[in-house]
Amino acid sequence: MDTMLAAVYHGPEDLRVEEVPVPAIGADDVLLRVLRANICGTDLRILHGGHRMYPAGTVRIPGHEVVGEVVAAGERVRGYRVGQRLFVAPNMGQGDSRETISGNNNLDPNFEAIGITMDGAFAQYMRVPAAAIRQGNLMPVAEGVDPAVAALTEPLACVWRGQQKVNVSAGDVVLVMGAGPIGVLHVMLARLRGATQIIVSEPAAGRRMQALALGADQVVDPLNEDLAAVVRAGSNGRGADVIITAAPVKALQEQALDLAAMGGRINFFGGLSKSDSVIQFNSNTVHYKELIVTGTTACSTYDCLRAAEIVNSGRLDLSPLITASFPLTSANTAFAAAADGKNLRVTLIP
């Protein structure tokens, strides 16, 4: 076992499926055979050359939503057995920063991440470094949980982090703006957390139907319907208790303040592009409505632990989100499917 297949980034729009060496592991590392690796919006941004951790000249294997099984462990590694199925939380802090010490290793200014700063999961085998093992990034997958579904633990963790910031609770009216895979995860988790009215705003008809099927109470086409009127009608005139902007669209963030109830909580979940990130913000609306406006980015390892517990419990069936699968040899076709606006999550099978 000297070489393996991998989908390797060589530059913008240049993803090559090629033979590369199987990663060597040290005494404190683990080698996984990748069972499933899902393609997310960050991977699409990487492919298009828009990720700051993939500067010009980078040659790297992306992929950070992954479940694998142990094929080898370094001699100093304890607690893992060959054949064990594991989800891998991708982010690692340096350990001595205030962010990592507080449990927010995703905010560590010198963070490392599988598939982001180092080789990742779009390959037959993947090395899990000692830092990830020390920090608890390897998490068992319950028997009977599909590995592609278990790999959704990472985006679910990001969603869980966002909803923690705005404390989605029983009785809330929640407005989710955007019904891509992340928006649908927000719908499903808000339902689990007890929201009583979940309204989804999404211009694409197919996406709206998916959101309805997966737990939304109402869906709105914001281009042809009066979203504010729908929110008022669904909240006894109050406005939404919680608003989550689950798409990287400037207008959504600008609109959210007016749609929120008195004391409403807003999470700017979808980050905007650098060139279009300055929004018109009426601070008096925040002041007089006593709004809470938050942002969250990525997920910590603790967020992943909580999400893994939800997935392993079976309380949230995420299987409808896996809408297409491709062999690793068809990675470029899989990336095109992930970007087509119809699929929720595309998974690669190495």
N, C-alpha and C positions, 0 to 999 in steps of 0.2 A: 504494500500500500504506500507507494511513493508519491503518486500524483492523484489529483482529483479534478472534477469539473467545477468551475466557478464562473459566475457572471461578474466580470471585472470592469470597473469604471476606468476609462482611459482619457476622458475629457467630455465636454458637453455633447450630448446626443451620441456618445460613443461607448456603448456597453457591449463587451465582447465575452461570449461564452468560450472559455479556453481551458486547457490543461495547466494547472499550477501545482506546486508542491503541497502536499498535505502539511498543515501547520505542525511544527515541532513543539512539544510541550516541555516545560521545566518541571522541577520537583514539586512546585506548588500550583500547577495548572491542571486543567481538565480538558480533554478532547471529546467533543460531542459529534455524533453523526446527526446531521440536520434532518429532522423529520418533515417539518413545514416551516417556511419563511414567508410571511405576508408582505405585500407591497403597499406602502402607505404614501400619503402626500409628501412627506419629507423625502422619501426615495425618489419621487417624481421630480422634486425640486433639485435633488442631487443630479439626476440625469440631465436636467436642463442647464446645469452649470450655475445654479442659483444658491448654493449652500456655502456658507463662509468657511466651513471646515474642509471643503474640497477646492482649495485654490488651484490656480493653473499649474499643471504639471503633476497633479495628484493621480496616482494609480492605486486603486483600493477596491476591495470587495465590500459593497454596501450591504444593508439588510440588518434590521434590529428588532423585528417582531418575530421571535423564533422559539420553537420548541425542538429539543433534540434528545438523543439518548447517549448515555455515557459509553464511550468505547475504550477509554484509557484515562487513568488519573496518575498524577505525579506521586512519587513515593512518600511525600510528606502530606498529601491530601487525605483527610479523614471524613467519613460521613456520607460518601457517595459510592454506589456500586455499579459495576458494568451492567448495562441494559436499563438502568433507571431513566425514566422520562422526566425531563426538567424544562421548565420555562426559565428563560434568562432575562432578568431585568437589565437594561442596557447601560445605565448611567453609573459612573463611579466618581466619587469625590477624592480629593487628595488626602483627606483624613484629618488634616490639621487646620482647615479653614473653618470660620464661624458657620458658614452655610452647611458644610457637611456635619459638623458637630451638632447643629440644630436639627438634623434630619432632612435637610434640603440639599442633598448632594447634586441635584439637577441644576442648582444655582451656583455651584462652586465655579469661580472664574477660571479655574484650571481643570475643569472636569475632563474625564475621558469617557468615551462611549463606544460600545460595540457597533460596528457599521457606520460610525460617524467619524471618530478619530483613529480607528483601527479597523482591521479587516472584520467583516461581519458574516451574515448568515446566508447570502446568496451563493452557497457552495455546498458541496457534499459533506464537508467536515468543517468544524469551527473550533478554534482555541478559546477557552474561557480563561482569562488571566487571573493570577493569584489575587490581585486587588478585588476583583469581582467576587471571588470565593470568600475572601476575608469579610467583605461587607454584606454578605448574605444575598447576593444577586441570583443564586441558583435556587429555584423553588420547585418542589415536586408537583407533578401533574396527576390529579386523581385518576384512578382507573375508570375507563369508560368515557373520558373526556377526549373528544377528537383533537389531535395536536394542532390543526389549523385554528380551531376555536380557542384552544389554550393560548396560542400565540396572540390572540386578541387581548390578552391580559394587559399588554403594554398600552394600547390606546384606551382601554377601559380605565387604566390607572390614571392617564392624563385627564380623562373625563371626571373620574372620582375626585381628583385634586381640584378641578374647577368647581365642582358642586360643593365640595367642602368649604371653599372660600365664600360661597354665597348661601351656605347652609340650607340647601333644598330640603324641605320638611313637609310633614303631613299637613294637608290643607292648602298648600301653595298653588297659586296659578302660575304656571311656568310657560314662558315664551321661548322657543328655540328658533333662532333665525339661521336657516340653512339645514338641509336634510341630506347631506352627504353621509358617509359612514360615521363621522364624528357626531353629526347632528342626531342621527338615529341612536347612537350609543347614549347620548344625553337624554333622549326620550325614554329609552329603556331603563336607565338608571334612575331618572326622576320618578318614573312609575314605581320602581322598587322602593324608593325612599318615601313614598306616600303622597306625591303631588296629586291633587284631585282634578286639575284641569291642565292639560298639556296642549298648547297651541304651537303649530309649526308653520313658519313662513318659508316658502320655497318656490321659486319661479318654474322649476322643471316638473312637469306633470307626473312623470314616472317616479321621480323622487318623492313627490307628495304621496303617491299611492303606497310606496314602500313605508313611509313614515306612519301612515294610517294603519297599515297592516301590523306594524311593530309597536303600536301603543299610543300614538297620538290621538287625542280626542277630536281635534279639528286641524285641518290644514288650510292654508291660505296662499293664493297666488298674489304676491305683493305688487305685481305689475298690473294686474287687472281687477283687484279687489281692494277694499279699504281696510288695511290691516288694523289701523287704530280702532275702527268701529267694531271689528271682530273681537279685539282684545277687550274693549269696554264691555261688549255684550257677554263675553265669557267670564268676566270678573265682577259682575254687578256694578259696572261703571268705575271700578277702582283703578284699573290698570294691572299690569302683571307684577306679582310679588317678586319673581325672579326672571331675569332676561339673560340668555346666553347667546352671544354672537358666535355661532359655530361655523362661520365661513370668513375667509380673509377679505371682507368687503367693507370699505370705508363707510359707505352710506348706512350700513347696519349699525355701526357704533354710534354714528351721529343721531340716528333715529331712536336708539334705545332709551335715551333719557326721557323723551316725551311719552314713551309707551309704558314707563314704569309707574307703579302705584306709589303713593306716599310711603316712604320708608323702604322702597324697593331696593333689590340687590341685583347688580349687573356684573356679569363676568365677560370681559373681552377675551374670548377664548382663541379665536382665529387671529393670528398675527398678520399685520399688513406688510406689504412690501416696503422696503426702505424708502423708495421714491414717492410713496403715496401714504405715509403714515401720520401726517399732520391732519387732525380732524377739527371741525368747528364744534366747540364745546361751550354750551351756555352754563357757566358756573352757577348762575342764579337758580337754574332748574335743580341742580344738585343741592344747593343751599336750602331752598324753600321746601323741597320735597324730602329733605334729609336722606338722599340716596347714598348707597354704598356702591362705589364703582371699583372693580377689582380686575386684575389680570392674572393669568396663570400660564406657565410655559412648561411643556414636557411633564415629567413625573419623577418623583424621588423613588428610591428603592422601597421605602415604606409604603408609598402609594401603590406600588406594584404588589407588595405583600397583601394589602387589603383587597386589591382587585383579584389576585390569585385565589384568595379565600372565597370571594363571591363566585368566581368561575368554578372552583372545585366543589362548592356547595350544591351546584345545580339549580340555585334559586333564579338564575338569569340565563335563559337559553340564547346564546349568541350565534348559534349555528346558521340562522337565516342571513347573517351578515356575510358569510362566505359564499359568494355568488359565482366564482369561477376559479378553476385550478389549471395549472400548466406544468409540464415538466421543466426542469431547470434549463434544458437545451432550448426551450422556447421562451427564454427570459424576455427578449425584446417584444415578442407578441404579447406576453403577459403584462409588460409595462404599458403597452398600447391599450390593452383592455382595462387596466387600472385607471387610465386617463380618459376613458370614453364617456364619462358622466352617467353611465348606466349601472356599472358594477359598484357594489359597496366595498367588498374586500376581495382581492385576488390573491391566491396563495400559490407559491412555487413548491414543487415536489422534487427535491434533489434525487 
